[in-house]
Amino acid sequence: MSEPLSRIVRVDAILEEGQTVALEANAAEREALAAFYRLPSIEALSALLELRRAGQGGIRVTGDVHALVTQICVISLEPFQANVNEEIDVRFAPRGLEDQEARAHDTRGFAMADEDEPEPIVEGKIDVGALAAEFFALGLDPYPRKPGATFEFRLDQGENLSPFAALARRGRKSE
């Protein structure tokens, strides 16, 4: 399956002083992303990214992704609009044979303070559209709540919440 949102950038075409990439998902891309992430709809999705060279053939991508989506409230089950705003800061690096061998023989431990390992540059290209879609997904609220929606749980007088209450009532009837 191809990416629902794809914008390929050739690494060798990125200028020494960097490059700005603005992307806006069209209706078909938004519809495909909405289906992929099981959203009723995505009304708008855009990203503004800065691509800069980062030593030894690497690239650093920074910027923001913004979207207006329709989500379903986990309390009322009503659709409502929500904004997604997510920052992007990702490193890309080429994967040469020497790099793979060095990683295979690296016996250092992992420390929480270590930076994330760079994403691979594949065949001299990076997909900034797929990157924007990934960070869009990270910015989605996994438990969306419509503004003003509240959950009210009422316990009727005398009602017992014990999981054994039904068994107790059942036992009393047979006596």
N, C-alpha and C positions, 0 to 999 in steps of 0.2 A: 504494500500500500504506500502510495506517495504521501508526503506531508500535506496536511490541509492548507498550510500557509508556508510557502517556500520562496525565499529570495536568496539566490546563490550569489556570492561575491568571490571573485578570484583574488587570492591573496597577493599575487604578483602585480595586480592592478591598483592596490592600495598605495596611495602617495606616501612619501616619506613623512610629510607633515600631518598625515592622517586623512581621514575621509568621514564625512557625515552621511548617514543613510537614513532617510525618512521613509517609512513604509506605512501604508494604509491598506487594510484588508478590504477586498471588494465583497460584494453581496454573496457570491458563491463561496468564497473562502470563509466568510463569517458563518454561513449556513453549515458548511462542512465542520468547522470548529465547534459550533453549537451542538451538532449531532454527536461529534466525538466526545465532548465533555458533558453530554446529556443536559444541555441547557435549553430552555424554551426558545431563546434567541440571543443573538449578539447584535446590538444595534450599531456599534462602532468599535473599531479596534485599530489603534495606531501605535507606532513606536518611533522614537527618535534616538538613533544610535551613533556613537562616535567610535570609529575603528582606528586604532593606532598600532604602529609596529612596536614590538616588545622583545627585542633581542633574539638572536639565534633563529630567526624566521618565524617567531611567534607574533600573535596579534592579541591585543586586549580590546574587548568590546564593552563599552559602558553606555548607559543611557536609561531610558524609561519606556515602559509600555503602559498605555492607558486604554480603557475600554468601558463601554456602557453595555450592561448585560441585563437580561431578565432572568431572575432566579425564582425558585419556588420556596416559600417560607416553610421552615420545618415545623412551625407551630400551627399556622392557619391553613397551610397548603395553598395559599393564594400567591399568584405571580406578582413580583414587584421588581422595579429597576434598581440596580446597584452599580456603583463605580468600581473599577479595578485600576489601581495605580501601583505599579511594581518597578523597583529599581533593578537594573541589570549591570552586572560587573563580572565578566567571564574572560578567562584567558584561553587562548587556543595555541597549540604548538604542533609542529610537524612530528610525525612518528617515523623516525628513521630506524634502520636496523640497529645502529649503535645505541640509540635511545632504548629500544626494547631489550637489548642484551644487558644494558646497565641496570634497568629496572628488575630484570630477572635475577640478577646477582646482588641486588641491594638487600642487605640484611638489617638495615636500620629499623627501629620501631616507629610506630605512628604516634604522633603527639597531637593532642587536640588543637594546639596552636598552629599546626601546619596548615598552609593554604591548601585549597582543593587542588587536585591534580588538573592540569590543563586538559581541555577538550581537544580531540584530535582534528588536525587539518587533513581533510580527505581529498586526495588527488589535487592538492593545491587550492581547494575551495572550502568556504564555510557557508552554512545556511543561516543567515541572520533572521529569516522568516520563521524557521523552526525554533530558533532561540527565543524570539519574541513570543511565539505560541507557548513555549515551555514556561516562561516567566509569567505569562498571562494566567496559565493554569495554577501556578504557585500563588497568585494573588487572589484566586477565587476563595470565597468563604465556604468552608466545607459544611457548615451548619447555618445557612443563610436565614436571617430573621428579619421579617418585614418591620420597618419602624413602627413602634407602637404595639406590636403583637406581644401578648403576654400569655403565659401558660398558667392556668388556674386549675389546681387540683383540689377537689372538695371531697371530704370524707363525711359521709352521712353518719348521723348519730347512731352509735351501736354497731357500725360496720367494722369488721375486723380485717386488717390487712395481712394477717398471717397466712402463709401458703397452706397451712394445715387447717384453717378455719372451715373450708369446704368439707374436708374429711371429718372434722368434728361434728358439723351439722349433719352430715350423712350418717354418722354413727348414732346420733341421737334419734334419728327417724326409725332406725331398725330396732331400737329397744322397745 
